[in-house]
């Protein structure tokens, strides 16, 4: 059973990649995880989870979401057990492109925890992130929605203040800052400032070599973690 630990990188192609293309990047990320020792999450469409899990051994395969139901009724919804059975060890929840009500979010975190799945829960503001931290998410992704995909990173004070605020609410939660992160330098900076991890979509997929960009980001995170003294 996987356990969330710092530092980490989330490779998040969303639904831009699927099938063979998704697997190609997952295999590249798997090699980077093996070479660096960094915890790397790889998100993929539901239909690709089993294929990627069966062909990788170092990345943590991450589902894009799930629904708060148990085996039985629920036609058309995403059954948590089916994701775990396919090989997902983590799940994204409450992303801006697939938000949850507070009630459903609480139930989803609870269901994921029952199945031993790591939860990465998104929040649009520090206030919302603090509430999510109280729900005992494993990782809180605190990112202003208007910066997603812009290449514009939240300012340094946002990172330091958000990490501090969430740790005061729940010292066990890991804080992810990723809005606008697109380069290795961005990754280095947010981790150096106190974030436990980061990740990217367009910053990876739009790079001349997405596989090489993953490696650059991972190495930058490791470097920052070593300088902070949080690299084991």
C-alpha positions as CSV (number, residue, x, y, z in Angstrom):
1,X,0.0,0.0,0.0
2,X,1.5,3.3,-1.1
3,X,1.9,6.2,1.4
4,X,2.2,9.8,0.6
5,X,5.6,11.3,1.4
6,X,7.5,14.4,0.7
7,X,8.9,15.5,-1.7
8,X,6.9,14.4,-4.7
9,X,6.0,15.2,-8.3
10,X,2.6,14.8,-10.0
11,X,2.7,14.2,-13.8
12,X,-0.9,15.1,-14.8
13,X,-1.7,14.7,-18.5
14,X,-5.4,15.0,-17.6
15,X,-7.2,13.7,-20.7
16,X,-4.8,15.1,-23.3
17,X,-3.1,11.7,-23.4
18,X,-4.7,8.3,-23.5
19,X,-3.9,4.8,-24.5
20,X,-0.4,4.3,-26.0
21,X,0.6,8.0,-25.6
22,X,-0.4,7.9,-22.0
23,X,1.6,4.7,-21.5
24,X,4.7,6.1,-23.2
25,X,4.9,9.1,-20.8
26,X,4.1,6.8,-17.8
27,X,7.0,4.6,-18.7
28,X,9.3,7.6,-19.0
29,X,8.1,8.8,-15.6
30,X,8.6,5.4,-14.1
31,X,12.2,5.4,-15.2
32,X,12.7,8.8,-13.6
33,X,11.1,7.6,-10.4
34,X,13.5,4.6,-10.4
35,X,16.6,6.7,-11.2
36,X,15.9,9.6,-8.7
37,X,14.0,7.8,-5.9
38,X,11.4,10.6,-6.0
39,X,7.8,9.7,-5.4
40,X,6.0,10.4,-8.7
41,X,2.3,10.2,-9.3
42,X,1.0,9.6,-12.8
43,X,-2.7,10.5,-13.5
44,X,-4.5,8.9,-16.4
45,X,-8.0,8.2,-17.8
46,X,-9.9,5.5,-15.9
47,X,-9.6,3.1,-18.9
48,X,-5.8,3.3,-18.8
49,X,-5.3,2.6,-15.1
50,X,-4.8,-1.2,-15.4
51,X,-2.6,-1.0,-18.5
52,X,-0.3,1.6,-16.8
53,X,-0.2,-0.2,-13.5
54,X,0.7,-3.5,-15.2
55,X,3.6,-1.9,-17.1
56,X,5.2,0.3,-14.4
57,X,6.7,-0.4,-11.0
58,X,7.8,2.9,-9.5
59,X,5.1,5.5,-10.3
60,X,2.0,5.8,-8.2
61,X,-0.9,5.4,-10.6
62,X,-3.5,8.1,-9.8
63,X,-7.2,8.1,-10.9
64,X,-8.7,11.5,-12.0
65,X,-11.6,11.2,-9.5
66,X,-14.1,8.8,-8.0
67,X,-17.6,8.9,-6.6
68,X,-18.8,8.1,-3.1
69,X,-20.6,4.9,-3.7
70,X,-20.2,1.3,-2.7
71,X,-20.7,-1.8,-4.9
72,X,-24.3,-2.0,-6.1
73,X,-26.4,0.7,-7.6
74,X,-24.6,3.6,-9.3
75,X,-24.8,3.2,-13.1
76,X,-22.5,5.7,-14.8
77,X,-20.6,6.7,-11.7
78,X,-17.0,5.8,-10.8
79,X,-16.9,3.0,-8.2
80,X,-13.8,3.3,-5.9
81,X,-13.4,-0.4,-5.7
82,X,-13.1,-0.7,-9.4
83,X,-10.2,1.8,-9.4
84,X,-8.4,0.1,-6.6
85,X,-8.9,-3.3,-8.3
86,X,-7.5,-1.9,-11.6
87,X,-4.3,-0.7,-9.8
88,X,-5.0,3.0,-8.8
89,X,-3.2,3.8,-5.5
90,X,-4.1,7.5,-5.5
91,X,-7.0,9.7,-6.6
92,X,-7.5,13.4,-7.4
93,X,-10.6,15.0,-6.0
94,X,-12.3,18.3,-6.4
95,X,-10.3,19.5,-9.3
96,X,-11.6,22.8,-10.9
97,X,-12.7,20.7,-13.9
98,X,-14.6,18.2,-11.7
99,X,-15.6,19.9,-8.4
100,X,-17.4,18.2,-5.5
101,X,-19.8,19.4,-2.9
102,X,-18.4,19.4,0.6
103,X,-20.6,16.5,1.5
104,X,-19.5,14.4,-1.4
105,X,-15.9,15.4,-0.9
106,X,-15.9,14.2,2.7
107,X,-17.5,10.9,1.6
108,X,-15.0,10.5,-1.3
109,X,-12.0,11.0,1.0
110,X,-13.5,8.5,3.4
111,X,-14.1,5.9,0.7
112,X,-10.6,6.3,-0.7
113,X,-9.1,5.9,2.8
114,X,-11.1,2.7,3.3
115,X,-9.4,1.3,0.2
116,X,-5.9,2.6,1.1
117,X,-5.8,5.1,-1.7
118,X,-3.9,8.4,-1.3
119,X,-6.1,11.4,-1.7
120,X,-4.9,14.6,-3.6
121,X,-7.6,17.2,-3.0
122,X,-7.7,20.5,-4.8
123,X,-8.7,23.8,-3.3
124,X,-9.1,27.2,-5.0
125,X,-8.0,29.4,-2.1
126,X,-6.1,29.2,1.2
127,X,-9.4,29.3,3.1
128,X,-10.8,26.4,1.1
129,X,-7.5,24.5,1.5
130,X,-7.7,24.8,5.3
131,X,-11.1,23.3,5.2
132,X,-9.9,20.4,3.0
133,X,-6.9,19.9,5.4
134,X,-9.5,19.4,8.2
135,X,-11.1,16.6,6.2
136,X,-7.7,14.7,6.5
137,X,-6.8,14.6,2.8
138,X,-3.3,13.2,2.4
139,X,-2.2,16.0,0.0
140,X,-3.9,19.4,-0.5
141,X,-3.3,21.0,-3.8
142,X,-3.9,24.7,-3.1
143,X,-4.0,26.5,-6.4
144,X,-5.9,29.6,-7.6
145,X,-8.0,28.3,-10.5
146,X,-7.4,31.3,-12.6
147,X,-3.7,30.4,-12.9
148,X,-4.2,26.9,-14.1
149,X,-2.6,26.4,-17.5
150,X,-1.3,30.0,-17.7
151,X,2.3,29.5,-17.0
152,X,2.0,32.2,-14.4
153,X,3.1,30.9,-11.0
154,X,1.5,32.1,-7.8
155,X,3.9,34.6,-6.0
156,X,6.3,33.4,-3.4
157,X,4.3,34.8,-0.5
158,X,1.3,32.7,-1.6
159,X,3.3,29.6,-1.3
160,X,4.9,30.3,2.0
161,X,1.7,31.6,3.6
162,X,-0.4,28.7,2.3
163,X,2.0,26.1,3.5
164,X,2.2,27.7,7.0
165,X,-1.6,28.1,7.2
166,X,-2.3,24.4,6.3
167,X,0.4,23.0,8.6
168,X,-1.1,25.0,11.5
169,X,-4.5,23.4,10.8
170,X,-3.2,19.9,10.1
171,X,0.6,19.2,10.6
172,X,0.2,15.8,8.9
173,X,-1.1,17.1,5.6
174,X,1.3,17.5,2.6
175,X,1.0,20.7,0.7
176,X,1.2,20.8,-3.1
177,X,1.6,24.1,-5.0
178,X,1.3,23.7,-8.8
179,X,-0.8,26.5,-10.4
180,X,1.2,27.8,-13.4
181,X,4.2,25.6,-12.7
182,X,5.8,24.8,-16.0
183,X,9.6,24.5,-15.7
184,X,12.1,22.8,-13.6
185,X,13.0,26.2,-12.1
186,X,9.4,26.6,-11.0
187,X,9.5,23.2,-9.3
188,X,12.7,24.0,-7.5
189,X,11.3,27.3,-6.3
190,X,8.0,26.1,-4.8
191,X,9.7,23.2,-3.0
192,X,12.5,25.4,-1.8
193,X,9.8,27.8,-0.4
194,X,8.2,25.1,1.7
195,X,5.8,23.1,-0.5
196,X,6.1,19.3,-0.2
197,X,5.5,18.7,-3.9
198,X,4.3,20.1,-7.2
199,X,3.2,19.0,-10.6
200,X,2.2,20.1,-14.1
201,X,0.1,19.4,-17.2
202,X,0.9,21.9,-20.0
203,X,4.4,22.5,-18.6
204,X,5.1,18.9,-19.4
205,X,3.0,18.2,-22.4
206,X,4.1,21.4,-24.3
207,X,7.8,20.8,-23.7
208,X,10.0,19.8,-26.7
209,X,10.4,16.4,-24.9
210,X,7.8,15.7,-22.2
211,X,9.9,12.8,-20.9
212,X,12.9,15.0,-20.5
213,X,10.8,17.7,-18.8
214,X,9.6,15.2,-16.2
215,X,13.3,14.3,-15.5
216,X,14.3,17.9,-15.2
217,X,11.4,18.7,-12.8
218,X,12.1,15.6,-10.7
219,X,15.8,16.5,-10.4
220,X,15.0,20.1,-9.5
221,X,12.6,18.9,-6.7
222,X,15.3,16.5,-5.3
223,X,17.8,19.3,-5.3
224,X,15.5,21.7,-3.5
225,X,14.5,19.0,-1.0
226,X,18.2,18.2,-0.3
227,X,18.8,21.9,0.4
228,X,15.9,22.0,2.7
229,X,17.0,18.9,4.5
230,X,13.9,16.9,3.8
231,X,15.4,14.3,1.4
232,X,16.0,10.9,3.0
